[in-house]
């Protein structure tokens, strides 16, 4: 006798129930086309939200309960009040300003009245502010997350987290250009096998002072999952909340100078030199595991040096400020040293960060917990110094940090915040014209209901931590503030569905924290974007991302979009870390690379022809606009170099507020840092910046490169109206160190 399969819930009831919990039952991959989500995916997504829809009876009961809950409650878990838009536009502060403690209050009378109109007549509203003040029916409030209480005439009452935010982020009137770089790929003659925060400090100081750059954008510097081999992708971290100590410049830790065992220090520096030489001179890949093994050994040695009174007080302040979040983070890393880097495999009692077993283990591992807390502090200090140095070098923005979409399911954040993550789910993307099988990124999604119930506390703490040392924040896949594609574990991405987040609340928290920090926010909104998302982001002052090769008149003739029709509120670039370098695209080498790796889905000749036609069309536009010129300064340049300069002249001819220059483009690098769709076929995230022949180029050599200076002069003149100063004969002026030119 075969086991009877459970009866599928009625479609109508399931659709109503899903809608009340923000779970989609269909999606639109392209205009005019709607695809239904599988009932199994909808049921699984609801189950991850603790809603049982496994049978018709369960679905009916859950629907009744949800409708009763919504009907009876006065307030949702989180309420948003935006300040009046006309007041926000009067703010003089730009990204160069740092919000102080006397943040002006914003008018909320309109928002308060709108809420009151939706409540029973006569309902009384009272706000208890973050500062502890009680304000009945306020007309103005300080930005922040307050407590709102509603009391109806019939005696019912309820409370909610109240997010009060400026209507939009202030817009800086100052246009700027900047450099985009994967930090690990930028080695100097002082790096220990990969680029570090010392190199970032040198880069920002040089680029700000000598090149007139306004910002430097880096990859996510989030803490990685430990263990060999480490996943080299910066977009699948253990924690987004704390940075990775692998980026530390060990010699810049003050206590390093006082290590007594100088023989051991000498041996460590010799090993660091060998790691550096292997990458720069022997064509080795960047070996993150070897770098961290060496740095960890060095830092264990440095830790033996007692902190001075001032440093000890600063560390104590950091511990107090970061509190439980840091303790959880450090505890996870201490436990991972003993039990491995996936908390799902730990002894049962240790899988709960609040269990008695975990509390005992924290005491037993107190020294290791303190070690990892100390590492977080050291990294925070160097990140803060890098941003401070960038501003001192004249950069109006400084360092642009990158926020990854999510975290590794076995890592520190997923363990410490597991009540906020959807168990059994993974974030990905539905099938589309570019990927018929969809995508599964292996990242657990946040639960929108738990976020709302907490007043978005994890998101607020995350943003506040990043804005400590960021002049701007790039948000990868910013569409995730609105909805994410949830894939049930064990199922293909085609069997997923969208789950909606309260974008109003997510954006209010983002605008609140960014405005407090005086920071710019850039949303990565490439690819298929739900209608209305870009407009909503723009209304709140969040910049978009525009990449030259994708900017076409898709609603018209499909030709390259004229520069005057580009949006102003964006970061405009020629490429990104996931795309071919400009030199590779202009020469067609990106097609050859994909062919060698067996990644093409069409015949090679067809791919070559399409790529060549696309490039030719853009070059024709550049020529028509008079942007394709020879380089100045008497240098003889290749047509490729002239074309790369023309591409960036085009970006400058758009109204884009920020223009980004991919640092490898300055020396003709052909290799992408990441080739989507590959794992071990290509060395993703492990390549140093290199020249056109694939020879690694150090930071010192970049600073002395005539080709780089010719290109940055184009950008500097376009933004500031003046080229850079002439270089002396030896080509070393303005550089962060000594080194030969790249020729």
C-alpha positions as MATLAB code, in Angstrom:
seq = 'XXXXXXXXXXXXXXXXXXXXXXXXXXXXXXXXXXXXXXXXXXXXXXXXXXXXXXXXXXXXXXXXXXXXXXXXXXXXXXXXXXXXXXXXXXXXXXXXXXXXXXXXXXXXXXXXXXXXXXXXXXXXXXXXXXXXXXXXXXXXXXXXXXXXXXXXXXXXXXXXXXXXXXXXXXXXXXXXXXXXXXXXXXXXXXXXXXXXXXXXXXXXXXXXXXXXXXXXXXXXXXXXXXXXXXXXXXXXXXXXXXXXXXXXXXXXXXXXXXXXXXXXXXXXXXXXXXXXXXXXXXXXXXXXXXXXXXXXXXXXXXXXXXXXXXXXXXXXXXXXXXXXXXXXXXXXXXXXXXXXXXXXXXXXXXXXXXXXXXXXXXXXXXXXXXXXXXXXXXXXXXXXXXXXXXXXXXXXXXXXXXXXXXXXXXXXXXXXXXXXXXXXXXXXXXXXXXXXXXXXXXXXXXXXXXXXXXXXXXXXXXXXXXXXXXXXXXXXXXXXXXXXXXXXXXXXXXXXXXXXXXXXXXXXXXXXXXXXXXXXXXXXXXXXXXXXXXXXXXXXXXXXXXXXXXXXXXXXXXXXXXXXXXXXXXXXXXXXXXXXXXXXXXXXXXXXXXXXXXXXXXXXXXXXXXXXXXXXXXXXXXXXXXXXXXXXXXXXXXXXXXXXXXXXXXXXXXXXXXXXXXXXXXXXXXXXXXXXXXXXXXXXXXXXXXXXXXXXXXXXXXXXXXXXXXXXXXXXXXXXXXXXXXXXXXXXXXXXXXXXXXX';
ca = [
       0.000    0.000    0.000;
       1.527    3.338   -1.069;
       1.691    6.211    1.378;
      -0.974    8.807    0.666;
       0.421   12.208   -0.364;
      -0.825   15.225    1.601;
      -3.532   17.151   -0.180;
      -2.368   20.434   -1.714;
      -3.988   23.493   -0.113;
      -6.653   25.249   -2.221;
      -4.957   27.781   -4.483;
      -7.224   30.681   -3.468;
      -6.700   30.279    0.289;
      -2.969   29.684   -0.136;
      -2.668   32.806   -2.295;
      -4.501   34.935    0.287;
      -2.448   33.545    3.157;
       0.826   34.021    1.270;
      -0.087   37.597    0.387;
      -0.740   38.442    4.032;
       2.788   37.256    4.886;
       4.549   38.888    1.915;
       5.139   35.620    0.037;
       4.593   35.874   -3.725;
       2.629   33.235   -5.636;
       3.879   34.475   -9.014;
       6.554   36.708  -10.491;
       7.200   38.628  -13.702;
      10.611   37.885  -15.282;
       9.901   40.337  -18.119;
       7.215   42.897  -18.999;
       3.939   41.253  -19.936;
       4.956   37.799  -18.699;
       3.848   36.249  -15.404;
       5.133   32.942  -14.072;
       3.382   31.160  -11.189;
       5.480   30.029   -8.236;
       5.117   26.397   -7.266;
       2.747   25.704   -4.386;
       5.550   23.726   -2.730;
       7.832   26.780   -2.740;
       5.089   28.960   -1.269;
       4.327   26.409    1.450;
       8.051   26.081    2.272;
       8.509   29.866    2.492;
       5.511   30.141    4.810;
       6.898   27.319    6.948;
      10.166   29.267    7.310;
       8.013   32.095    8.721;
       6.424   29.635   11.201;
       3.166   29.519    9.225;
       1.736   26.042    8.623;
       0.156   25.674    5.186;
       0.929   21.983    4.727;
      -2.726   20.904    4.467;
      -6.027   22.563    3.516;
      -7.074   22.557    7.177;
      -3.808   24.116    8.326;
      -3.994   26.734    5.580;
      -7.548   27.700    6.531;
      -6.662   27.945   10.214;
      -3.539   30.036    9.513;
      -5.524   32.345    7.234;
      -8.211   32.893    9.868;
      -5.605   33.560   12.543;
      -3.694   36.036   10.391;
      -6.810   37.970    9.361;
      -7.938   38.176   13.001;
      -4.476   39.381   14.078;
      -4.401   42.121   11.444;
      -7.951   43.177   12.255;
      -7.414   43.415   15.997;
      -4.013   45.084   16.278;
      -3.798   48.859   16.279;
      -0.214   49.169   15.061;
       2.179   47.076   12.999;
       5.460   46.093   14.717;
       7.352   48.974   13.082;
       5.999   52.333   11.916;
       7.895   54.820    9.720;
       7.547   58.599    9.847;
       9.535   60.490    7.238;
      10.435   64.105    7.863;
       8.917   66.714    5.566;
      10.680   66.685    2.177;
      10.976   70.458    1.911;
      13.012   70.591    5.131;
      15.393   67.834    3.967;
      16.299   69.752    0.820;
      17.443   72.683    2.955;
      20.065   70.632    4.781;
      23.495   72.074    3.964;
      25.354   68.938    4.996;
      26.872   66.721    2.305;
      28.969   63.589    2.529;
      31.820   65.691    3.793;
      29.837   66.584    6.916;
      29.684   64.425    9.993;
      26.392   64.459   11.860;
      26.824   65.643   15.413;
      24.845   64.983   18.573;
      22.663   68.056   17.946;
      20.895   66.544   14.914;
      17.943   68.830   14.121;
      14.457   67.535   14.748;
      12.313   66.823   11.697;
       8.661   67.775   11.185;
       6.383   64.726   11.511;
       2.927   66.303   11.834;
       1.901   65.111    8.373;
       3.052   61.541    9.004;
       1.430   61.508   12.441;
      -1.873   62.729   10.997;
      -1.788   60.120    8.245;
      -1.390   57.357   10.816;
      -4.137   58.775   13.028;
      -6.519   58.795   10.058;
      -6.111   55.017    9.722;
      -6.862   54.381   13.387;
     -10.204   54.526   15.210;
     -11.367   58.106   15.745;
     -10.078   59.517   19.000;
      -7.061   57.219   19.255;
      -4.317   58.843   21.341;
      -0.705   58.650   20.120;
       2.247   59.063   22.482;
       5.927   58.837   21.557;
       8.693   57.947   23.965;
      11.917   59.072   22.298;
      15.330   57.429   22.345;
      16.340   60.223   24.674;
      13.657   59.209   27.206;
      11.237   62.082   26.578;
       7.472   61.504   26.388;
       5.697   63.482   23.662;
       1.939   63.198   23.023;
       0.950   63.702   19.352;
       4.266   65.410   18.475;
       4.724   67.790   15.529;
       8.495   67.364   15.510;
      10.821   64.573   16.606;
      14.543   63.870   16.565;
      15.573   61.277   13.954;
      15.905   57.887   15.610;
      14.038   54.742   16.591;
      11.486   55.585   19.268;
       8.542   53.822   20.940;
       5.048   54.718   19.723;
       1.986   53.852   21.819;
      -1.595   54.033   20.536;
      -4.621   53.931   22.851;
      -8.088   53.640   21.288;
     -11.317   54.941   22.897;
     -12.534   51.342   23.348;
      -9.585   50.608   25.641;
      -7.431   48.724   23.147;
      -3.785   49.708   23.055;
      -0.667   48.743   21.219;
       2.884   49.850   20.698;
       5.358   49.864   17.838;
       8.938   50.769   17.046;
       8.805   54.203   15.401;
      11.537   54.966   12.870;
      11.830   58.717   12.273;
      14.132   59.574    9.375;
      14.910   62.601    7.184;
      12.912   62.545    3.954;
      16.056   61.837    1.932;
      19.792   61.783    2.176;
      21.382   65.158    1.420;
      22.892   65.436   -2.037;
      26.445   66.686   -2.328;
      26.818   69.472   -4.881;
      30.418   68.388   -5.460;
      31.006   65.967   -8.314;
      33.870   63.515   -7.847;
      35.709   60.670   -9.486;
      37.354   57.809   -7.679;
      39.145   54.494   -7.933;
      37.503   51.073   -7.678;
      39.714   48.257   -6.427;
      39.583   44.832   -4.818;
      41.841   45.513   -1.842;
      43.412   42.041   -1.697;
      44.600   42.516   -5.324;
      46.554   45.706   -4.546;
      49.960   44.605   -3.286;
      52.764   46.951   -2.345;
      56.364   46.250   -1.410;
      55.146   46.110    2.202;
      52.218   43.709    1.773;
      52.291   40.244    3.308;
      51.084   38.446    0.186;
      47.858   40.421   -0.365;
      46.716   44.025   -0.214;
      45.959   45.294    3.295;
      44.736   48.331    5.210;
      48.179   49.883    5.124;
      47.999   49.735    1.335;
      44.506   51.237    1.449;
      45.812   54.134    3.533;
      48.654   54.733    1.072;
      46.296   54.511   -1.899;
      43.777   56.999   -0.520;
      46.462   59.466    0.599;
      48.155   59.352   -2.804;
      44.966   59.339   -4.887;
      43.482   62.221   -2.923;
      46.552   64.410   -2.935;
      48.230   63.578   -6.237;
      45.321   62.511   -8.461;
      42.459   64.673   -7.188;
      40.323   61.584   -6.549;
      37.310   61.973   -4.294;
      36.897   58.370   -3.179;
      38.259   54.836   -3.264;
      35.759   51.977   -3.393;
      36.825   48.570   -2.073;
      35.340   45.088   -1.926;
      33.518   43.890    1.206;
      36.011   43.595    4.061;
      33.669   41.442    6.157;
      35.021   38.681    8.400;
      35.545   35.440    6.481;
      34.719   31.878    7.499;
      37.978   30.429    8.903;
      39.542   27.151    7.854;
      41.533   25.955    4.878;
      40.748   26.346    2.134;
      38.935   29.583    2.902;
      36.240   30.627    0.449;
      38.036   33.542   -1.262;
      34.800   35.323   -2.194;
      34.292   38.493   -0.139;
      30.562   38.176   -0.830;
      29.949   35.066    1.338;
      31.354   36.114    4.721;
      30.971   34.654    8.183;
      29.959   38.088    9.475;
      28.999   41.391    7.893;
      28.916   43.010   11.326;
      32.683   42.863   11.962;
      35.673   43.227    9.595;
      38.281   40.610    8.761;
      41.640   40.874   10.571;
      43.401   39.351    7.551;
      43.415   42.914    6.216;
      45.495   44.228    9.131;
      48.883   45.812    8.454;
      50.653   44.041   11.324;
      53.548   46.513   11.492;
      51.055   49.352   12.053;
      49.827   47.837   15.322;
      51.705   50.023   17.864;
      52.652   47.072   20.097;
      54.483   45.377   17.187;
      57.471   47.668   17.758;
      57.839   46.365   21.321;
      57.873   42.621   20.634;
      60.965   41.379   22.452;
      61.667   38.275   20.359;
      63.252   40.157   17.434;
      64.637   36.958   15.935;
      61.144   35.593   15.566;
      59.948   38.903   14.151;
      62.738   38.762   11.580;
      61.689   35.243   10.603;
      58.062   36.342   10.208;
      59.048   39.276    7.985;
      61.169   36.947    5.835;
      58.188   34.643    5.360;
      56.048   37.665    4.482;
      58.620   38.703    1.873;
      58.493   35.221    0.335;
      54.678   35.329    0.154;
      54.864   38.752   -1.497;
      57.548   37.642   -3.971;
      55.582   34.524   -4.897;
      52.672   36.677   -6.097;
      54.651   39.545   -7.603;
      57.531   37.641   -9.166;
      56.586   33.959   -9.487;
      53.069   34.166  -10.920;
      51.517   32.600   -7.802;
      47.902   33.273   -6.872;
      47.047   35.242   -3.765;
      46.924   32.674   -0.963;
      44.624   34.044    1.697;
      45.094   30.999    3.945;
      48.892   31.355    3.954;
      48.607   35.089    4.598;
      46.264   34.594    7.547;
      48.365   31.783    9.024;
      51.369   34.096    9.010;
      49.502   37.142   10.321;
      47.786   35.131   13.039;
      51.155   33.866   14.258;
      52.512   37.412   14.249;
      49.469   38.806   16.052;
      49.648   36.121   18.722;
      53.179   37.376   19.344;
      52.135   41.036   19.357;
      49.377   40.275   21.859;
      51.997   39.358   24.435;
      52.941   43.040   24.613;
      50.756   44.769   27.243;
      48.607   47.659   26.084;
      49.529   51.070   27.468;
      46.955   52.874   29.652;
      45.525   54.890   26.765;
      45.260   51.933   24.420;
      43.805   49.780   27.189;
      41.115   52.412   27.839;
      40.314   52.616   24.113;
      39.977   48.823   23.921;
      37.709   48.812   26.980;
      35.512   51.469   25.344;
      35.281   49.341   22.195;
      34.245   46.264   24.192;
      31.593   48.250   26.040;
      30.248   49.873   22.894;
      30.012   46.665   20.865;
      28.655   44.650   23.799;
      26.888   41.353   23.226;
      27.308   41.448   19.451;
      31.099   41.437   19.755;
      31.031   38.823   22.505;
      28.930   36.529   20.286;
      31.204   37.142   17.310;
      34.380   36.384   19.258;
      32.786   33.372   20.930;
      31.860   31.865   17.570;
      35.458   32.219   16.353;
      36.799   30.712   19.587;
      34.385   27.782   19.291;
      35.237   27.361   15.603;
      38.880   26.813   16.566;
      37.741   23.781   18.586;
      34.704   22.434   16.732;
      35.076   23.596   13.129;
      33.604   26.472   11.152;
      30.012   25.234   10.689;
      27.984   25.648   13.869;
      25.368   23.153   12.628;
      27.909   20.371   13.298;
      28.820   21.519   16.834;
      27.594   19.695   19.937;
      23.882   20.398   20.335;
      24.253   22.652   23.369;
      26.705   24.951   21.576;
      24.413   25.600   18.638;
      22.442   28.061   20.765;
      24.369   31.250   21.630;
      22.228   31.705   24.769;
      22.494   28.159   26.142;
      24.180   27.271   29.472;
      26.663   25.138   27.526;
      27.704   28.107   25.415;
      28.033   30.278   28.522;
      30.349   27.695   30.105;
      32.380   27.359   26.914;
      32.753   31.134   26.742;
      34.310   31.130   30.211;
      36.565   28.177   29.396;
      37.713   29.855   26.163;
      37.947   33.325   27.698;
      41.475   33.926   26.402;
      40.521   33.017   22.815;
      37.342   35.084   23.027;
      39.447   38.053   24.099;
      41.918   37.384   21.267;
      39.203   37.589   18.629;
      37.658   40.663   20.292;
      41.092   42.307   20.243;
      41.471   41.476   16.533;
      38.116   43.139   15.803;
      39.273   46.250   17.657;
      42.628   46.424   15.860;
      40.897   46.122   12.493;
      38.323   48.750   13.392;
      41.112   51.128   14.422;
      42.976   50.700   11.112;
      39.771   51.048    9.078;
      38.928   54.266   10.917;
      42.462   55.548   10.292;
      42.138   54.800    6.564;
      38.968   56.875    6.304;
      40.441   59.685    8.388;
      43.531   59.719    6.170;
      41.390   59.836    3.046;
      39.538   62.899    4.297;
      42.777   64.563    5.341;
      44.032   63.964    1.794;
      41.169   66.112    0.496;
      38.705   63.403   -0.499;
      35.131   64.662   -0.062;
      33.844   61.090    0.327;
      36.804   58.892    1.237;
      36.527   55.130    1.450;
      33.439   53.518   -0.095;
      32.781   50.210    1.640;
      30.708   47.398    0.162;
      27.883   45.562    1.957;
      27.400   41.978    0.779;
      23.880   40.569    0.283;
      24.151   38.035    3.081;
      26.310   35.708    5.144;
      27.488   32.108    5.158;
      24.885   29.797    6.742;
      27.482   28.207    9.023;
      29.161   31.442   10.087;
      29.165   33.778   13.059;
      26.205   35.990   12.129;
      23.963   33.044   11.231;
      24.755   31.503   14.634;
      24.418   34.627   16.744;
      21.295   35.928   14.958;
      19.663   32.616   14.041;
      16.274   33.785   15.351;
      16.339   36.447   12.608;
      17.235   34.075    9.745;
      14.814   31.889    7.783;
      15.752   28.275    8.500;
      15.927   25.987    5.484;
      16.025   28.834    2.968;
      18.680   30.306    0.708;
      18.782   33.557   -1.267;
      19.147   33.413   -5.044;
      17.602   34.620   -8.286;
      14.809   33.261  -10.476;
      15.358   32.020  -14.029;
      15.772   34.816  -16.555;
      17.009   35.437  -20.090;
      20.643   35.136  -18.952;
      20.316   32.090  -16.699;
      17.512   29.650  -17.438;
      18.285   27.600  -14.329;
      18.174   30.513  -11.873;
      20.746   31.019   -9.119;
      21.242   29.828   -5.546;
      23.748   31.993   -3.666;
      23.834   29.829   -0.546;
      23.018   32.736    1.800;
      20.256   32.447    4.420;
      17.752   35.328    4.221;
      16.627   37.500    7.077;
      13.024   36.954    8.184;
      11.008   40.110    7.464;
       8.648   39.434   10.378;
      11.449   39.122   12.926;
      13.164   42.235   11.592;
       9.946   44.223   11.999;
       9.328   42.864   15.510;
      12.820   43.973   16.592;
      12.538   47.429   15.037;
      15.163   46.281   12.507;
      17.762   46.092   15.272;
      20.209   43.747   13.436;
      20.097   45.931   10.324;
      20.571   49.108   12.367;
      23.552   47.683   14.237;
      25.102   46.444   11.004;
      24.798   49.826    9.300;
      26.030   51.713   12.332;
      29.133   49.522   12.466;
      29.946   50.032    8.785;
      29.360   53.783    8.888;
      31.968   54.059   11.662;
      34.647   54.027    8.976;
      32.824   54.551    5.658;
      32.477   57.786    3.740;
      29.985   55.963    1.562;
      28.390   52.535    1.476;
      27.688   50.492   -1.631;
      24.847   48.016   -1.115;
      25.195   44.934   -3.271;
      21.877   43.867   -4.850;
      20.041   46.801   -3.303;
      16.791   45.339   -4.655;
      17.034   42.975   -1.675;
      15.695   45.786    0.519;
      12.396   45.239   -1.300;
      12.245   41.496   -1.936;
      14.460   38.421   -2.155;
      14.132   35.147   -4.049;
      13.916   32.396   -1.422;
      15.002   28.907   -2.498;
      14.092   25.952   -0.241;
      17.234   24.008    0.619;
      17.582   20.893   -1.473;
      15.472   22.302   -4.298;
      16.668   23.929   -7.543;
      16.451   27.732   -7.853;
      13.585   27.337  -10.325;
      11.451   26.139   -7.406;
      11.761   29.301   -5.337;
       9.575   32.332   -4.776;
       9.884   35.994   -3.854;
       9.386   37.125   -0.257;
       8.750   40.791    0.302;
      10.386   43.017    2.943;
       9.067   46.296    4.309;
      11.164   48.466    2.008;
       9.800   51.623    3.621;
      11.207   50.556    6.986;
      14.474   49.196    5.550;
      15.052   52.454    3.663;
      14.116   54.577    6.668;
      16.712   52.782    8.800;
      19.289   53.136    6.001;
      18.616   56.859    5.551;
      18.605   57.393    9.321;
      21.996   55.771    9.913;
      23.628   57.218    6.782;
      22.439   60.738    7.618;
      23.768   60.388   11.167;
      27.167   59.470    9.716;
      27.065   62.099    6.952;
      27.618   59.292    4.422;
      26.630   58.640    0.815;
      24.735   55.455   -0.109;
      25.129   53.741   -3.497;
      22.755   50.964   -4.506;
      23.944   48.291   -6.933;
      20.799   48.096   -9.068;
      22.083   46.342  -12.172;
      20.081   43.724  -14.056;
      16.348   43.119  -13.836;
      14.804   45.571  -11.380;
      11.203   45.534  -10.198;
       9.207   48.548  -11.451;
       9.254   51.450   -9.012;
      12.378   50.370   -7.122;
      14.788   52.809   -8.776;
      12.307   55.644   -8.370;
      11.848   54.880   -4.670;
      15.593   54.732   -4.062;
      16.092   57.997   -5.928;
      13.368   59.690   -3.881;
      15.283   58.793   -0.713;
      18.637   60.001   -2.029;
      20.185   56.571   -2.656;
      22.418   56.704   -5.734;
      22.181   54.014   -8.390;
      24.875   52.238  -10.410;
      25.238   52.689  -14.164;
      27.712   50.650  -16.230;
      28.481   52.027  -19.686;
      28.030   48.847  -21.718;
      24.541   48.244  -20.281;
      23.229   51.773  -20.766;
      21.143   51.563  -23.918;
      17.795   52.929  -25.023;
      16.000   49.677  -24.246;
      12.572   51.255  -24.704;
      13.528   52.749  -28.059;
      16.021   51.748  -30.742;
      18.356   49.860  -28.412;
      21.328   52.055  -29.279;
      23.799   53.364  -26.682;
      22.065   55.856  -24.429;
      23.240   59.428  -25.142;
      25.198   60.878  -22.211;
      22.669   63.626  -21.535;
      19.981   60.985  -20.912;
      21.914   59.213  -18.162;
      20.641   59.709  -14.632;
      22.525   62.173  -12.464;
      22.114   60.379   -9.152;
      24.412   57.455   -9.815;
      27.921   56.069   -9.742;
      28.884   55.689  -13.418;
      31.577   53.171  -14.323;
      32.975   51.273  -17.297;
      33.075   47.934  -15.493;
      32.835   46.107  -12.155;
      34.534   43.205  -10.403;
      32.075   40.764  -12.052;
      32.613   42.070  -15.601;
      35.465   42.077  -18.125;
      38.015   44.839  -17.798;
      37.671   47.623  -20.340;
      40.767   46.457  -22.211;
      39.416   42.902  -22.408;
      36.065   44.095  -23.715;
      37.612   46.396  -26.310;
      39.885   43.622  -27.623;
      37.328   40.820  -27.356;
      39.542   38.844  -24.983;
      36.626   38.264  -22.617;
      35.005   36.066  -25.255;
      38.197   34.079  -25.779;
      38.501   33.506  -22.032;
      34.981   32.140  -21.743;
      35.610   29.960  -24.788;
      38.777   28.475  -23.255;
      36.836   27.638  -20.100;
      33.919   26.087  -21.990;
      31.417   28.681  -20.774;
      29.941   29.789  -24.109;
      26.390   28.686  -24.872;
      26.633   29.591  -28.575;
      29.233   28.985  -31.295;
      32.465   30.948  -30.786;
      32.108   32.862  -34.057;
      28.620   34.054  -33.106;
      29.869   35.266  -29.723;
      32.849   37.000  -31.309;
      30.665   38.720  -33.889;
      28.172   39.968  -31.303;
      30.906   41.282  -28.995;
      32.720   42.989  -31.877;
      29.505   44.627  -33.088;
      28.713   45.886  -29.592;
      32.191   47.366  -29.181;
      32.163   48.888  -32.672;
      28.849   50.581  -31.981;
      30.167   52.176  -28.799;
      33.423   53.259  -30.482;
      31.359   54.857  -33.234;
      29.439   56.846  -30.606;
      32.688   57.908  -28.932;
      34.052   59.068  -32.295;
      30.859   60.957  -33.192;
      31.022   62.800  -29.878;
      34.656   63.756  -30.439;
      35.826   61.826  -27.385;
      38.303   59.506  -29.120;
      41.585   61.420  -29.105;
      45.285   60.762  -28.777;
      46.828   61.086  -25.327;
      48.536   64.314  -24.417;
      51.946   64.936  -22.959;
      53.843   63.849  -26.056;
      53.406   60.166  -25.243;
      52.919   57.649  -28.015;
      49.885   55.579  -27.010;
      48.145   52.531  -28.421;
      44.674   52.726  -29.888;
      43.506   50.636  -26.919;
      44.756   53.209  -24.418;
      43.125   56.025  -26.393;
      39.849   54.080  -26.467;
      39.911   53.514  -22.696;
      40.420   57.245  -22.208;
      37.501   57.924  -24.558;
      35.265   55.587  -22.564;
      35.973   57.607  -19.438;
      35.480   60.921  -21.254;
      32.023   59.599  -22.103;
      31.322   58.864  -18.438;
      32.408   62.411  -17.618;
      30.037   63.799  -20.250;
      27.068   62.280  -18.393;
      25.523   64.106  -15.417;
      26.566   61.287  -13.041;
      27.517   62.647   -9.608;
      30.209   60.006   -9.100;
      32.449   58.485  -11.784;
      34.363   55.333  -10.950;
      37.644   54.186  -12.512;
      38.423   50.464  -12.221;
      42.031   50.567  -11.019;
      43.201   47.624  -13.205;
      41.996   49.617  -16.253;
      44.727   52.172  -15.580;
      47.411   49.658  -16.606;
      45.494   47.617  -19.204;
      44.772   44.541  -17.065;
      42.905   41.913  -19.118;
      41.775   39.575  -16.359;
      38.461   39.827  -14.495;
      38.656   39.504  -10.724;
      35.604   37.248  -10.750;
      34.107   35.213  -13.576;
      30.504   34.358  -12.650;
      29.542   30.796  -13.384;
      32.964   29.390  -12.463;
      34.351   27.825   -9.317;
      37.680   26.042   -9.737;
      37.955   26.646  -13.505;
      39.128   30.213  -12.871;
      41.083   31.835   -9.974;
      38.290   34.098   -8.795;
      39.216   36.658   -6.120;
      42.900   35.591   -6.127;
      44.560   37.707   -8.820;
      46.803   40.742   -8.255;
      46.391   43.881  -10.358;
      48.451   43.272  -13.513;
      49.451   44.978  -16.751;
      48.399   44.022  -20.290;
      50.904   41.132  -20.324;
      49.642   39.753  -17.015;
      52.639   40.947  -14.976;
      51.652   41.978  -11.448;
      51.862   45.714  -10.798;
      52.574   46.989   -7.299;
      51.120   50.097   -5.702;
      54.503   51.781   -6.084;
      54.556   50.956   -9.796;
      50.997   52.179  -10.237;
      51.969   55.506   -8.694;
      54.792   55.845  -11.237;
      52.843   54.631  -14.292;
      52.630   57.165  -17.162;
      49.623   55.263  -18.509;
      47.782   55.621  -15.209;
      48.573   59.331  -14.951;
      47.406   59.962  -18.520;
      44.045   58.355  -17.731;
      43.578   59.971  -14.321;
      44.447   63.354  -15.862;
      41.427   62.873  -18.152;
      39.218   62.275  -15.140;
      40.747   64.979  -13.005;
      40.342   67.582  -15.739;
      36.763   66.442  -16.383;
      35.799   66.763  -12.716;
      37.983   69.646  -11.505;
      38.660   71.465  -14.768;
      42.402   71.003  -14.481;
      44.852   68.211  -15.285;
      47.313   66.838  -12.782;
      50.764   68.317  -12.403;
      53.573   67.152  -14.657;
      55.596   64.227  -13.394;
      59.353   64.609  -13.038;
      61.622   62.563  -15.246;
      61.902   59.683  -12.805;
      58.101   59.387  -12.657;
      57.936   59.013   -8.913;
      56.290   62.228   -7.703;
      53.259   61.781   -5.511;
      53.814   58.055   -5.076;
      53.433   56.162   -1.819;
      56.877   54.605   -2.087;
      59.820   53.907   -4.299;
      59.503   51.621   -7.301;
      60.106   51.492  -11.040;
      57.580   52.716  -13.569;
      55.639   50.121  -15.518;
      57.078   51.376  -18.790;
];
